[in-house]
Amino acid sequence: MTRNACQTSCVALNRRLQPAAAGGIIASRCTCFGWGVAPPFAGAGRRPGPDATCLGQKGGNEPVASAYTIRRALRSDVDVLVAFTLQEAYEAEGTNKDEAAVRRGVEGAFADPPLAAYWVAEAAEKGVVASTSVVTEWSDFNGGHYWWVQSLFIVPEHRGGGLVELLIGHLARARSAAGALDLRLYAHSSNERALRAYRRCGFTIAPYVIMRLPPGQR
Ligand SMILES: CC(C)(COP(=O)(O)OP(=O)(O)OC[C@H]1O[C@@H](n2cnc3c(N)ncnc32)[C@H](O)[C@@H]1OP(=O)(O)O)[C@@H](O)C(=O)NCCC(=O)NCCS
């Protein structure tokens, strides 16, 4: 894989993803976070609705001490998203990605039509401390969209406190509100911390194997 596993899968999938306008994703209201959750491919770069703040819970028991606000990313977040993505690739699979390619990848979320959707988490007086993104895949088996977690990154100082649950919960609710199918992802098999976090968030192993045929190999 050429990227962290979440990212790689979805970069590949992106090539056969339906553009946003293909439908199946509708605007709706997120119960926990208020009107901050737009459908993933609509309104990219537009200022989201009112921010909402939630307290996270690691393991479902202990409230997270810090409050975070999760909102849709804006064009003005691109620089930080690029930095997070480069760091994510390095941490998740030990690769140094080409910054220009990553920037092109992130900016795809703000293209027309958008190719992905990003959310960011902000901590009081700290600014953006985490990000996550989603791409969709149309399913002919099920007549709906899967939402694939393309990326997930939390700055080191904000790890271990349940923010990952907040982010995944946010995506899961937005997915449900949009009427989409599974929230899916794949992660590098060596990324034990991410795998543990995903399991804790309720993800289970799916009976599929990822295969790839890089350009030029046939
Ligand atoms: C992956 C990531 C989002 C997880 O968020 P987090 O806040 O760090 O998650 P947690 O601290 O709850 O750690 C998850 C689990 O791994 C454990 N863990 C912590 N450090 C670990 C390590 N070095 N190795 C293995 N497991 C570790 C935790 O104890 C926790 O276990 P538990 O669920 O049994 O309590 C975050 O670490 C991150 O941004 N990593 C870099 C980017 C990345 O890898 N993204 C995912 C790409 S698929």
The ligand as a Tripos MOL2 file, in Angstrom:
@<TRIPOS>MOLECULE
LIG
   48    50     1     0     0
SMALL
NO_CHARGES

@<TRIPOS>ATOM
      1 C1         -5.2110    6.1840   15.1420 C.3       1 LIG1
      2 C2         -5.6380    7.3210   16.0540 C.3       1 LIG1
      3 C3         -6.7260    8.1600   15.3710 C.3       1 LIG1
      4 C4         -6.2690    6.6590   17.3170 C.3       1 LIG1
      5 O1         -6.6820    7.6480   18.2230 O.3       1 LIG1
      6 P1         -6.0940    7.6190   19.7140 P.3       1 LIG1
      7 O2         -6.7230    8.7020   20.4880 O.co2     1 LIG1
      8 O3         -4.5960    7.6140   19.6160 O.co2     1 LIG1
      9 O4         -6.6010    6.2120   20.2070 O.3       1 LIG1
     10 P2         -6.3430    5.5850   21.6440 P.3       1 LIG1
     11 O5         -5.3320    6.3560   22.4300 O.co2     1 LIG1
     12 O6         -7.6760    5.3750   22.2520 O.co2     1 LIG1
     13 O7         -5.6580    4.2100   21.3170 O.3       1 LIG1
     14 C5         -6.3790    3.1190   20.7910 C.3       1 LIG1
     15 C6         -5.9390    1.8480   21.4990 C.3       1 LIG1
     16 O8         -4.5690    1.5940   21.1900 O.3       1 LIG1
     17 C7         -3.8300    1.4740   22.3920 C.3       1 LIG1
     18 N1         -2.4920    2.0190   22.1400 N.ar      1 LIG1
     19 C8         -1.9840    3.1940   22.5270 C.ar      1 LIG1
     20 N2         -0.7400    3.3200   22.0610 N.ar      1 LIG1
     21 C9         -0.4700    2.2030   21.3770 C.ar      1 LIG1
     22 C10         0.6610    1.7410   20.6760 C.ar      1 LIG1
     23 N3          1.7570    2.4720   20.5730 N.pl3     1 LIG1
     24 N4          0.5890    0.5250   20.0820 N.ar      1 LIG1
     25 C11        -0.5250   -0.2240   20.1470 C.ar      1 LIG1
     26 N5         -1.6350    0.1780   20.7950 N.ar      1 LIG1
     27 C12        -1.5950    1.3780   21.4100 C.ar      1 LIG1
     28 C13        -4.6090    2.2400   23.4220 C.3       1 LIG1
     29 O9         -4.3080    1.7770   24.7170 O.3       1 LIG1
     30 C14        -6.0150    1.9390   23.0130 C.3       1 LIG1
     31 O10        -6.3400    0.6530   23.4520 O.3       1 LIG1
     32 P3         -7.8050    0.3010   24.0360 P.3       1 LIG1
     33 O11        -8.7850    0.5950   22.9270 O.co2     1 LIG1
     34 O12        -7.7290   -1.1230   24.3850 O.co2     1 LIG1
     35 O13        -8.0180    1.2390   25.1980 O.co2     1 LIG1
     36 C15        -4.4420    8.2270   16.4690 C.3       1 LIG1
     37 O14        -3.5120    7.4720   17.2160 O.3       1 LIG1
     38 C16        -3.7360    8.8180   15.2590 C.2       1 LIG1
     39 O15        -4.0930    9.8740   14.7820 O.2       1 LIG1
     40 N6         -2.6890    8.1180   14.7890 N.am      1 LIG1
     41 C17        -1.8830    8.5770   13.6270 C.3       1 LIG1
     42 C18        -2.6510    8.5170   12.3080 C.3       1 LIG1
     43 C19        -3.2750    7.1570   12.0490 C.2       1 LIG1
     44 O16        -2.6500    6.1160   12.2220 O.2       1 LIG1
     45 N7         -4.5340    7.2020   11.6030 N.am      1 LIG1
     46 C20        -5.2910    6.0120   11.2860 C.3       1 LIG1
     47 C21        -5.0740    5.6150    9.8740 C.3       1 LIG1
     48 S1         -5.9870    4.1610    9.4540 S.3       1 LIG1
@<TRIPOS>BOND
     1     1     2 1
     2     2     3 1
     3     2     4 1
     4     2    36 1
     5     4     5 1
     6     5     6 1
     7     6     7 2
     8     6     8 1
     9     6     9 1
    10     9    10 1
    11    10    11 2
    12    10    12 1
    13    10    13 1
    14    13    14 1
    15    14    15 1
    16    15    16 1
    17    15    30 1
    18    16    17 1
    19    17    18 1
    20    17    28 1
    21    18    19 ar
    22    18    27 ar
    23    19    20 ar
    24    20    21 ar
    25    21    22 ar
    26    21    27 ar
    27    22    23 1
    28    22    24 ar
    29    24    25 ar
    30    25    26 ar
    31    26    27 ar
    32    28    29 1
    33    28    30 1
    34    30    31 1
    35    31    32 1
    36    32    33 2
    37    32    34 1
    38    32    35 1
    39    36    37 1
    40    36    38 1
    41    38    39 2
    42    38    40 1
    43    40    41 1
    44    41    42 1
    45    42    43 1
    46    43    44 2
    47    43    45 1
    48    45    46 1
    49    46    47 1
    50    47    48 1
@<TRIPOS>SUBSTRUCTURE
     1 LIG1         1 GROUP 0 **** ****
